[in-house]
Amino acid sequence: MADSAVPTAKSAGLRKMLATALAGVVTAALATVAVSATAAQAADCSGGYVGLTYDDGPNPSNTTNLLNTLKANGLRATFFNIGQNAAANPSLVRAQVDAGMWVGNHSYTHPHLPQMSSSQIQSELQRTQQAIQQATGSAPKLFRPPYGETNATLQS
């Protein structure tokens, strides 16, 4: 029994060491990202860029921590919010905007949109637009379909 515990302990230690190393690499990489670009410079991506996006929020258990971490590191991200979560947590949507983040539409209930009719799709998107606009004062200009699924009906 003791012999079988040794590989488990070593594996756990190795996983922790790798996770710590990976966190250090990510932190170092983020530290090299120029975050003081003007709007004109941000639109010119010829030098490359990294886009940070978060889906399925806002979530009371992690949105505030995520925003604080991004702000502390001088980073901006796009939050693709689910409408029912935005309606239930309007202060978190407002906090996203107040923190300088972009906010996008990720449908109201996160369904498989290609399986829905045009009117059902419109309802999903309009309800989310309204929830986000009520929380922030402006409607999102970006949309990300749940699961990355799309079809001609959704595109139209």
C-alpha positions as CSV (number, residue, x, y, z in Angstrom):
1,M,0.0,0.0,0.0
2,A,2.7,2.5,0.9
3,D,4.4,1.8,-2.5
4,S,1.2,2.7,-4.4
5,A,1.0,6.0,-2.5
6,V,4.4,7.1,-3.6
7,P,3.7,7.5,-7.3
8,T,0.5,9.4,-6.4
9,A,2.3,11.8,-4.2
10,K,5.0,12.3,-6.8
11,S,2.3,12.8,-9.5
12,A,0.5,15.4,-7.4
13,G,3.8,17.2,-6.7
14,L,4.7,17.1,-10.4
15,R,1.3,18.5,-11.3
16,K,1.7,21.3,-8.8
17,M,5.1,22.1,-10.1
18,L,3.9,22.2,-13.7
19,A,0.9,24.3,-12.8
20,T,3.2,26.8,-11.0
21,A,5.6,26.9,-13.9
22,L,2.8,27.4,-16.4
23,A,1.4,30.2,-14.3
24,G,4.8,31.9,-14.3
25,V,5.1,31.6,-18.1
26,V,1.6,33.0,-18.6
27,T,2.4,35.9,-16.2
28,A,5.6,36.6,-18.0
29,A,3.9,36.5,-21.4
30,L,1.2,38.9,-20.2
31,A,3.8,41.2,-18.8
32,T,5.2,41.7,-22.3
33,V,1.8,42.6,-23.9
34,A,1.6,46.3,-24.6
35,V,-1.6,47.6,-23.0
36,S,-1.3,51.3,-23.5
37,A,-2.1,51.4,-27.2
38,T,-4.4,54.1,-28.5
39,A,-7.6,53.1,-30.3
40,A,-5.8,53.6,-33.7
41,Q,-2.9,51.4,-32.6
42,A,-5.3,48.7,-31.2
43,A,-7.0,48.5,-34.6
44,D,-3.7,47.9,-36.3
45,C,-2.9,44.2,-35.6
46,S,0.0,43.9,-38.0
47,G,2.3,43.4,-35.1
48,G,0.1,40.6,-33.7
49,Y,-2.1,40.5,-30.7
50,V,-3.8,38.3,-28.2
51,G,-7.5,38.6,-27.6
52,L,-8.9,37.6,-24.2
53,T,-12.5,36.5,-24.2
54,Y,-14.7,35.0,-21.5
55,D,-18.0,33.3,-22.1
56,D,-21.1,32.4,-20.1
57,G,-21.1,35.1,-17.4
58,P,-21.6,37.1,-15.5
59,N,-21.1,34.8,-12.6
60,P,-21.2,36.0,-8.9
61,S,-18.6,33.5,-7.9
62,N,-15.8,34.6,-10.2
63,T,-16.6,37.7,-12.3
64,T,-15.4,40.2,-9.7
65,N,-12.1,38.3,-9.1
66,L,-11.5,38.0,-12.9
67,L,-12.1,41.7,-13.4
68,N,-9.8,42.6,-10.5
69,T,-7.1,40.4,-11.9
70,L,-7.4,41.8,-15.4
71,K,-7.4,45.4,-14.1
72,A,-4.4,44.7,-11.8
73,N,-2.4,43.6,-14.9
74,G,-3.6,46.4,-17.2
75,L,-5.5,44.0,-19.4
76,R,-8.8,44.3,-21.3
77,A,-11.0,41.4,-22.4
78,T,-14.3,40.8,-24.0
79,F,-17.0,39.2,-21.9
80,F,-19.7,37.3,-23.9
81,N,-22.5,37.3,-21.4
82,I,-25.5,35.0,-21.3
83,G,-28.7,37.2,-21.2
84,Q,-30.3,35.4,-18.3
85,N,-27.1,35.8,-16.2
86,A,-26.9,39.4,-17.2
87,A,-30.5,40.0,-16.2
88,A,-29.9,38.3,-12.8
89,N,-26.6,40.1,-12.2
90,P,-26.8,43.6,-13.8
91,S,-24.3,45.1,-11.4
92,L,-21.7,42.6,-12.6
93,V,-22.3,43.6,-16.2
94,R,-22.0,47.2,-15.3
95,A,-18.7,46.3,-13.4
96,Q,-17.4,44.8,-16.6
97,V,-18.0,48.0,-18.5
98,D,-16.7,50.2,-15.6
99,A,-13.5,48.1,-15.6
100,G,-12.9,49.0,-19.3
101,M,-14.0,45.6,-20.7
102,W,-16.0,45.0,-23.8
103,V,-19.3,43.2,-23.5
104,G,-20.9,41.0,-26.1
105,N,-24.0,38.9,-26.6
106,H,-23.8,35.1,-26.1
107,S,-27.6,34.4,-26.3
108,Y,-30.2,34.4,-23.5
109,T,-30.2,30.7,-22.5
110,H,-27.1,29.3,-24.3
111,P,-29.1,27.0,-26.6
112,H,-28.0,25.2,-29.8
113,L,-29.1,28.1,-32.0
114,P,-28.9,26.2,-35.4
115,Q,-31.6,23.9,-34.1
116,M,-34.0,26.9,-33.6
117,S,-36.3,28.9,-35.8
118,S,-35.5,32.4,-37.0
119,S,-38.0,33.9,-34.5
120,Q,-36.6,31.8,-31.6
121,I,-33.1,33.0,-32.5
122,Q,-34.2,36.6,-32.7
123,S,-35.8,36.3,-29.3
124,E,-32.6,34.9,-27.8
125,L,-30.5,37.7,-29.2
126,Q,-33.0,40.5,-28.5
127,R,-33.6,39.5,-24.9
128,T,-29.8,39.5,-24.3
129,Q,-29.4,42.9,-26.0
130,Q,-32.1,44.3,-23.8
131,A,-30.6,42.8,-20.6
132,I,-27.2,44.1,-21.3
133,Q,-28.5,47.5,-22.4
134,Q,-30.5,47.8,-19.2
135,A,-27.4,47.1,-17.1
136,T,-25.0,49.3,-19.1
137,G,-26.9,51.9,-21.0
138,S,-25.8,50.5,-24.4
139,A,-26.4,47.5,-26.5
140,P,-23.6,45.1,-27.4
141,K,-22.1,45.3,-30.9
142,L,-20.5,41.8,-30.7
143,F,-22.1,38.4,-30.7
144,R,-20.6,34.9,-30.2
145,P,-22.8,32.0,-30.9
146,P,-22.9,29.3,-28.2
147,Y,-20.7,26.3,-28.9
148,G,-19.4,28.2,-32.0
149,E,-22.4,26.8,-33.9
150,T,-23.8,28.7,-36.8
151,N,-25.9,28.2,-40.0
152,A,-27.5,30.3,-42.7
153,T,-30.5,31.1,-40.5
154,L,-28.4,32.4,-37.7
155,Q,-26.1,34.3,-40.1
156,S,-29.0,36.1,-41.7
